[in-house]
Protein backbone atom coordinates (compact mmCIF):
# COMPACT_ATOMS: atom_id res chain seq x y z
CA UNK A 1 0.00 0.00 0.00
CA UNK A 2 2.65 2.42 1.04
CA UNK A 3 4.87 1.64 -1.91
CA UNK A 4 2.24 3.26 -4.12
CA UNK A 5 3.36 6.78 -3.30
CA UNK A 6 7.00 6.09 -4.13
CA UNK A 7 6.08 4.24 -7.31
CA UNK A 8 3.95 7.10 -8.53
CA UNK A 9 6.65 9.59 -7.70
CA UNK A 10 9.33 7.63 -9.52
CA UNK A 11 7.10 7.13 -12.53
CA UNK A 12 6.24 10.82 -12.78
CA UNK A 13 9.56 12.45 -11.86
CA UNK A 14 12.14 9.74 -12.73
CA UNK A 15 15.54 11.45 -12.33
CA UNK A 16 14.32 14.07 -9.87
CA UNK A 17 13.91 11.31 -7.28
CA UNK A 18 17.50 10.93 -6.14
CA UNK A 19 16.99 8.12 -3.65
CA UNK A 20 14.15 6.25 -1.99
CA UNK A 21 13.81 4.16 1.10
CA UNK A 22 10.88 2.11 2.30
CA UNK A 23 10.54 -0.02 5.38
CA UNK A 24 7.47 -1.03 7.40
CA UNK A 25 5.30 1.58 5.72
CA UNK A 26 7.83 4.30 6.36
CA UNK A 27 8.59 5.85 3.00
CA UNK A 28 11.29 8.35 2.25
CA UNK A 29 12.14 10.06 -1.02
CA UNK A 30 15.18 12.25 -1.47
CA UNK A 31 14.39 14.71 -4.21
CA UNK A 32 16.21 17.13 -6.44
CA UNK A 33 15.92 20.62 -4.80
CA UNK A 34 14.85 22.49 -8.01
CA UNK A 35 11.93 20.05 -8.36
CA UNK A 36 10.84 20.50 -4.71
CA UNK A 37 7.77 22.58 -5.42
CA UNK A 38 6.65 20.61 -8.47
CA UNK A 39 6.80 17.38 -6.48
CA UNK A 40 4.87 18.92 -3.61
CA UNK A 41 2.25 20.21 -6.03
CA UNK A 42 1.90 16.70 -7.48
CA UNK A 43 1.62 15.09 -4.05
CA UNK A 44 -1.09 17.53 -3.07
CA UNK A 45 -3.11 17.54 -6.32
CA UNK A 46 -3.00 13.91 -7.47
CA UNK A 47 -6.33 12.40 -6.37
CA UNK A 48 -4.74 9.06 -5.50
CA UNK A 49 -2.10 10.66 -3.29
CA UNK A 50 -4.01 13.64 -1.86
CA UNK A 51 -1.50 14.70 0.80
CA UNK A 52 -3.66 17.26 2.53
CA UNK A 53 -1.90 17.52 5.90
CA UNK A 54 1.57 19.06 6.17
CA UNK A 55 2.81 17.44 9.37
CA UNK A 56 6.27 18.85 9.86
CA UNK A 57 9.21 20.56 8.25
CA UNK A 58 12.67 20.75 9.72
CA UNK A 59 16.31 21.16 8.82
CA UNK A 60 19.08 18.71 9.67
CA UNK A 61 22.68 19.83 9.44
CA UNK A 62 25.36 17.37 8.35
CA UNK A 63 28.52 19.49 8.46
CA UNK A 64 30.66 16.80 6.81
CA UNK A 65 28.47 16.47 3.76
CA UNK A 66 28.05 18.62 0.69
CA UNK A 67 25.28 19.68 0.31
CA UNK A 68 25.19 20.02 4.02
CA UNK A 69 21.63 20.95 5.02
CA UNK A 70 18.85 18.43 4.68
CA UNK A 71 15.31 19.83 4.70
CA UNK A 72 12.89 17.13 5.81
CA UNK A 73 9.17 17.32 5.18
CA UNK A 74 6.57 14.96 6.59
CA UNK A 75 3.21 14.68 4.88
CA UNK A 76 0.05 12.79 5.69
CA UNK A 77 -3.10 12.17 3.74
CA UNK A 78 -6.21 12.24 5.90
CA UNK A 79 -8.40 10.78 3.16
CA UNK A 80 -5.98 8.01 2.10
CA UNK A 81 -4.26 7.40 5.42
CA UNK A 82 -0.73 7.26 4.05
CA UNK A 83 2.42 9.18 4.80
CA UNK A 84 5.63 10.18 3.10
CA UNK A 85 8.86 11.83 4.10
CA UNK A 86 10.51 14.09 1.56
CA UNK A 87 14.08 15.24 1.81
CA UNK A 88 16.01 17.84 -0.15
CA UNK A 89 19.70 18.48 0.33
CA UNK A 90 20.84 22.07 -0.11
CA UNK A 91 23.68 24.44 0.69
CA UNK A 92 27.45 24.11 0.55
CA UNK A 93 29.71 24.36 3.61
CA UNK A 94 29.08 28.13 3.92
CA UNK A 95 25.34 27.61 3.45
CA UNK A 96 25.56 29.28 0.03
CA UNK A 97 22.73 28.12 -2.19
CA UNK A 98 20.70 26.90 0.76
CA UNK A 99 17.36 27.85 -0.69
CA UNK A 100 14.21 26.09 -1.74
CA UNK A 101 10.93 27.12 -3.29
CA UNK A 102 8.30 27.92 -0.71
CA UNK A 103 5.30 25.58 -0.67
CA UNK A 104 3.01 27.94 1.25
CA UNK A 105 0.86 28.29 -1.88
CA UNK A 106 0.16 24.54 -1.69
CA UNK A 107 -0.23 24.20 2.09
CA UNK A 108 -0.82 27.54 3.85
CA UNK A 109 0.12 25.73 7.08
CA UNK A 110 3.71 25.50 5.88
CA UNK A 111 4.09 29.24 6.43
CA UNK A 112 5.27 29.10 10.03
CA UNK A 113 7.15 25.83 9.55
CA UNK A 114 9.24 27.39 6.80
CA UNK A 115 9.87 30.38 9.02
CA UNK A 116 11.03 28.02 11.75
CA UNK A 117 13.44 26.22 9.41
CA UNK A 118 14.74 29.58 8.24
CA UNK A 119 15.17 30.76 11.83
CA UNK A 120 16.80 27.61 13.19
CA UNK A 121 18.76 26.30 10.20
CA UNK A 122 19.15 29.25 7.86
CA UNK A 123 17.47 27.78 4.79
CA UNK A 124 15.84 30.52 2.71
CA UNK A 125 12.49 29.86 1.03
CA UNK A 126 11.94 31.60 -2.27
CA UNK A 127 8.49 33.13 -2.61
CA UNK A 128 7.61 32.90 1.08
CA UNK A 129 5.20 35.78 1.90
CA UNK A 130 6.85 36.75 5.18
CA UNK A 131 10.20 35.09 5.79
CA UNK A 132 11.38 36.35 9.18
CA UNK A 133 12.40 34.76 12.45
CA UNK A 134 9.63 33.07 14.38
CA UNK A 135 11.20 31.62 17.55
CA UNK A 136 14.25 33.77 18.14
CA UNK A 137 14.19 37.55 18.48
CA UNK A 138 15.05 39.82 15.53
CA UNK A 139 18.33 40.87 17.19
CA UNK A 140 19.57 37.27 17.16
CA UNK A 141 22.53 36.59 14.90
CA UNK A 142 23.12 33.30 13.17
CA UNK A 143 21.05 30.14 13.13
CA UNK A 144 21.31 28.10 16.32
CA UNK A 145 20.68 24.63 14.89
CA UNK A 146 23.56 24.89 12.45
CA UNK A 147 26.43 22.81 13.72
CA UNK A 148 28.75 25.76 13.31
CA UNK A 149 26.84 27.74 15.96
CA UNK A 150 28.93 27.49 19.14
CA UNK A 151 27.14 25.42 21.79
CA UNK A 152 27.79 27.93 24.57
CA UNK A 153 27.09 31.09 22.61
CA UNK A 154 24.25 33.15 24.06
CA UNK A 155 22.95 36.52 22.92
CA UNK A 156 21.22 38.11 25.92
CA UNK A 157 18.81 40.95 25.27
CA UNK A 158 19.41 42.33 28.76
CA UNK A 159 23.02 42.80 29.80
CA UNK A 160 23.79 40.44 32.68
CA UNK A 161 24.39 41.93 36.10
CA UNK A 162 28.02 42.13 37.06
CA UNK A 163 29.29 40.72 40.33
CA UNK A 164 29.89 44.26 41.60
CA UNK A 165 26.29 45.22 40.86
CA UNK A 166 24.92 42.13 42.52
CA UNK A 167 27.27 42.34 45.50
CA UNK A 168 27.70 38.60 45.33
CA UNK A 169 29.37 36.07 43.10
CA UNK A 170 27.21 35.29 40.07
CA UNK A 171 27.65 31.59 39.65
CA UNK A 172 25.58 28.58 40.42
CA UNK A 173 24.83 28.50 44.14
CA UNK A 174 24.57 25.35 46.19
CA UNK A 175 22.78 22.99 45.66
CA UNK A 176 22.78 23.60 41.92
CA UNK A 177 26.27 22.42 40.95
CA UNK A 178 26.84 19.34 38.83
CA UNK A 179 27.75 17.33 41.92
CA UNK A 180 24.84 18.54 43.98
CA UNK A 181 21.77 16.86 42.67
CA UNK A 182 21.66 18.63 39.30
CA UNK A 183 23.24 16.00 37.09
CA UNK A 184 21.86 17.35 33.84
CA UNK A 185 23.42 20.17 31.91
CA UNK A 186 26.79 20.60 30.40
CA UNK A 187 29.78 20.69 32.71
CA UNK A 188 31.35 24.07 32.23
CA UNK A 189 34.63 23.86 30.41
CA UNK A 190 37.53 25.43 32.36
CA UNK A 191 38.14 29.07 31.56
CA UNK A 192 41.34 31.07 31.85
CA UNK A 193 40.16 32.89 34.99
CA UNK A 194 39.60 29.59 36.79
CA UNK A 195 43.26 28.52 36.92
CA UNK B 1 6.60 56.79 61.17
CA UNK B 2 8.89 58.20 63.81
CA UNK B 3 6.24 58.20 66.50
CA UNK B 4 5.79 54.45 66.20
CA UNK B 5 9.20 54.19 67.77
CA UNK B 6 7.68 55.12 71.14
CA UNK B 7 6.22 52.45 73.32
CA UNK B 8 2.92 51.11 72.09
CA UNK B 9 -0.13 50.58 74.20
CA UNK B 10 -1.85 47.36 73.31
CA UNK B 11 -5.53 47.65 72.70
CA UNK B 12 -7.75 46.19 75.39
CA UNK B 13 -5.08 46.42 78.02
CA UNK B 14 -4.92 49.09 80.70
CA UNK B 15 -1.39 48.58 81.87
CA UNK B 16 0.43 46.38 79.35
CA UNK B 17 2.78 47.78 76.72
CA UNK B 18 5.40 46.55 74.33
CA UNK B 19 8.50 48.16 72.89
CA UNK B 20 10.04 47.57 69.49
CA UNK B 21 12.11 49.21 66.79
CA UNK B 22 10.50 50.69 63.72
CA UNK B 23 12.31 48.38 61.32
CA UNK B 24 11.43 45.32 63.37
CA UNK B 25 7.79 46.36 63.52
CA UNK B 26 7.71 47.05 59.80
CA UNK B 27 9.42 43.75 59.07
CA UNK B 28 6.90 41.93 61.23
CA UNK B 29 4.03 43.63 59.43
CA UNK B 30 5.45 43.05 55.97
CA UNK B 31 6.26 39.42 56.38
CA UNK B 32 2.61 38.49 56.90
CA UNK B 33 1.20 40.60 54.09
CA UNK B 34 3.13 39.61 50.98
CA UNK B 35 1.19 40.47 47.85
CA UNK B 36 2.33 38.13 45.12
CA UNK B 37 2.86 38.70 41.43
CA UNK B 38 3.07 35.25 39.80
CA UNK B 39 5.29 35.41 36.69
CA UNK B 40 4.47 31.88 35.55
CA UNK B 41 6.11 30.66 32.36
CA UNK B 42 6.38 26.88 32.53
CA UNK B 43 5.49 23.59 34.16
CA UNK B 44 6.40 24.81 37.67
CA UNK B 45 3.11 26.70 37.43
CA UNK B 46 1.26 23.46 38.17
CA UNK B 47 3.06 23.20 41.46
CA UNK B 48 2.34 26.85 42.11
CA UNK B 49 -1.36 26.07 41.69
CA UNK B 50 -1.05 23.24 44.20
CA UNK B 51 0.66 25.61 46.58
CA UNK B 52 -2.16 28.14 46.46
CA UNK B 53 -4.92 25.54 46.77
CA UNK B 54 -6.35 24.49 50.14
CA UNK B 55 -4.21 21.39 50.69
CA UNK B 56 -1.02 23.38 51.05
CA UNK B 57 -2.71 26.72 51.59
CA UNK B 58 -0.23 29.51 51.25
CA UNK B 59 -2.85 31.72 52.92
CA UNK B 60 -1.54 30.51 56.26
CA UNK B 61 1.49 32.72 55.61
CA UNK B 62 -0.45 35.76 54.51
CA UNK B 63 0.82 35.45 50.95
CA UNK B 64 -2.33 34.24 49.22
CA UNK B 65 -3.41 37.48 47.56
CA UNK B 66 -2.19 37.60 43.96
CA UNK B 67 -1.95 40.99 42.36
CA UNK B 68 -1.75 40.93 38.61
CA UNK B 69 -0.22 44.36 38.49
CA UNK B 70 3.42 44.61 39.51
CA UNK B 71 2.73 48.06 40.94
CA UNK B 72 0.55 46.60 43.67
CA UNK B 73 2.69 43.63 44.60
CA UNK B 74 5.83 43.17 46.62
CA UNK B 75 6.76 39.55 46.02
CA UNK B 76 7.68 38.48 42.48
CA UNK B 77 7.36 34.74 41.91
CA UNK B 78 9.41 33.75 38.88
CA UNK B 79 7.94 30.34 38.20
CA UNK B 80 9.54 28.50 35.30
CA UNK B 81 12.09 28.84 32.56
CA UNK B 82 12.97 32.35 31.43
CA UNK B 83 14.04 32.54 27.81
CA UNK B 84 16.36 35.24 26.54
CA UNK B 85 13.38 36.69 24.75
CA UNK B 86 11.50 37.10 28.04
CA UNK B 87 14.49 38.68 29.79
CA UNK B 88 13.53 42.31 29.03
CA UNK B 89 9.93 41.63 30.10
CA UNK B 90 11.01 40.18 33.42
CA UNK B 91 13.35 43.06 34.09
CA UNK B 92 10.62 45.56 33.29
CA UNK B 93 8.12 43.83 35.55
CA UNK B 94 10.68 43.91 38.34
CA UNK B 95 11.40 47.59 37.80
CA UNK B 96 7.69 48.42 37.95
CA UNK B 97 7.34 46.95 41.42
CA UNK B 98 7.42 49.34 44.37
CA UNK B 99 9.99 49.08 47.12
CA UNK B 100 10.28 47.07 49.24
CA UNK B 101 10.20 44.10 46.89
CA UNK B 102 11.37 40.54 47.01
CA UNK B 103 11.96 37.90 44.35
CA UNK B 104 11.48 34.15 44.44
CA UNK B 105 13.27 31.89 41.98
CA UNK B 106 10.79 29.01 41.90
CA UNK B 107 12.39 25.83 40.63
CA UNK B 108 15.70 24.93 39.10
CA UNK B 109 15.10 26.69 35.77
CA UNK B 110 14.39 30.07 37.34
CA UNK B 111 17.31 29.57 39.72
CA UNK B 112 20.01 28.46 37.30
CA UNK B 113 18.48 27.74 33.90
CA UNK B 114 18.14 24.07 34.83
CA UNK B 115 19.07 21.63 32.12
CA UNK B 116 18.50 24.28 29.46
CA UNK B 117 22.14 25.15 28.93
CA UNK B 118 21.82 26.70 25.51
CA UNK B 119 21.33 29.72 23.27
CA UNK B 120 17.79 30.42 24.32
CA UNK B 121 17.59 30.28 28.10
CA UNK B 122 18.67 32.75 30.77
CA UNK B 123 20.98 30.79 33.11
CA UNK B 124 19.16 31.90 36.25
CA UNK B 125 17.12 35.03 36.84
CA UNK B 126 19.83 36.43 39.10
CA UNK B 127 21.67 37.30 35.89
CA UNK B 128 18.95 39.89 35.29
CA UNK B 129 17.31 40.83 38.59
CA UNK B 130 18.30 40.47 42.26
CA UNK B 131 16.91 37.29 43.76
CA UNK B 132 16.10 36.68 47.42
CA UNK B 133 15.21 33.00 47.69
CA UNK B 134 16.13 30.10 45.43
CA UNK B 135 13.96 27.01 45.57
CA UNK B 136 15.52 23.94 43.94
CA UNK B 137 13.39 21.22 42.46
CA UNK B 138 12.05 20.26 39.07
CA UNK B 139 9.44 21.28 40.03
CA UNK B 140 9.83 21.87 43.77
CA UNK B 141 7.42 20.22 46.17
CA UNK B 142 4.96 22.65 47.74
CA UNK B 143 6.60 21.88 51.08
CA UNK B 144 9.91 23.16 49.71
CA UNK B 145 8.18 26.31 48.53
CA UNK B 146 6.59 26.84 51.93
CA UNK B 147 10.05 26.34 53.40
CA UNK B 148 11.28 29.06 51.07
CA UNK B 149 8.42 31.32 52.06
CA UNK B 150 9.27 30.91 55.73
CA UNK B 151 12.89 31.60 54.88
CA UNK B 152 11.84 34.78 53.13
CA UNK B 153 9.67 35.84 56.09
CA UNK B 154 12.64 35.29 58.35
CA UNK B 155 14.80 37.39 56.05
CA UNK B 156 12.20 40.15 55.96
CA UNK B 157 11.93 40.19 59.75
CA UNK B 158 15.71 40.46 60.04
CA UNK B 159 15.94 42.99 57.20
CA UNK B 160 18.38 40.67 55.50
CA UNK B 161 18.90 40.92 51.74
CA UNK B 162 21.51 38.26 51.10
CA UNK B 163 20.04 35.44 49.00
CA UNK B 164 18.91 32.22 50.61
CA UNK B 165 18.60 28.73 49.20
CA UNK B 166 16.08 26.14 50.33
CA UNK B 167 17.90 22.91 51.09
CA UNK B 168 16.41 19.47 51.47
CA UNK B 169 16.49 18.34 55.09
CA UNK B 170 16.15 14.71 54.12
CA UNK B 171 17.97 13.52 51.06
CA UNK B 172 16.64 10.08 50.12
CA UNK B 173 19.75 9.35 48.09
CA UNK B 174 21.84 9.44 51.23
CA UNK B 175 19.47 7.49 53.39
CA UNK B 176 17.97 4.70 51.32
CA UNK B 177 20.16 1.75 50.63
CA UNK B 178 20.65 0.76 47.02
CA UNK B 179 18.94 3.75 45.46
CA UNK B 180 20.84 4.61 42.30
CA UNK B 181 22.40 8.00 42.71
CA UNK B 182 22.06 10.39 39.83
CA UNK B 183 25.09 12.39 40.78
CA UNK B 184 28.31 12.50 38.85
CA UNK B 185 30.33 11.61 41.92
CA UNK B 186 28.06 8.68 42.74
CA UNK B 187 29.06 5.07 42.88
CA UNK B 188 29.02 3.51 39.47
CA UNK B 189 25.51 2.06 39.00
CA UNK B 190 27.09 -1.11 37.65
CA UNK B 191 28.48 -1.71 41.12
CA UNK B 192 25.11 -1.23 42.75
CA UNK B 193 23.18 -3.66 40.55
CA UNK B 194 24.99 -6.86 41.71
CA UNK B 195 24.38 -5.84 45.32
CA UNK B 196 20.68 -5.38 44.56
CA UNK B 197 20.52 -8.79 42.85
CA UNK B 198 22.16 -10.41 45.85
CA UNK B 199 19.70 -8.81 48.22
CA UNK B 200 16.82 -9.86 46.03
CA UNK B 201 18.06 -13.42 45.89
CA UNK B 202 18.32 -13.46 49.67
CA UNK B 203 14.78 -12.19 50.04
CA UNK B 204 13.46 -14.78 47.61
CA UNK B 205 15.25 -17.68 49.27
CA UNK B 206 12.88 -20.18 50.96
CA UNK B 207 12.46 -19.54 54.65
CA UNK B 208 13.76 -16.01 54.44
CA UNK B 209 11.88 -13.62 56.73
CA UNK B 210 9.33 -11.77 54.68
CA UNK B 211 10.40 -13.62 51.56
CA UNK B 212 8.09 -15.09 48.98
CA UNK B 213 6.96 -18.63 49.51
Interface residues (C-beta under 8 A of the other chain):
Chain A: X135 X136 X137 X144 X149 X151 X152 X153 X154 X155 X156 X157 X158 X160 X161 X166 X168 X170 X172 X173 X174 X175 X176 X178 X179 X180 X181 X182 X183 X184 X185 X186 X187
Chain B: X84 X85 X87 X88 X91 X108 X111 X112 X113 X114 X115 X117 X118 X119 X120 X122 X123 X124 X126 X127 X128 X129 X130 X134 X136 X162 X163 X165 X167 X168 X171 X173 X182 X183 X184 X185
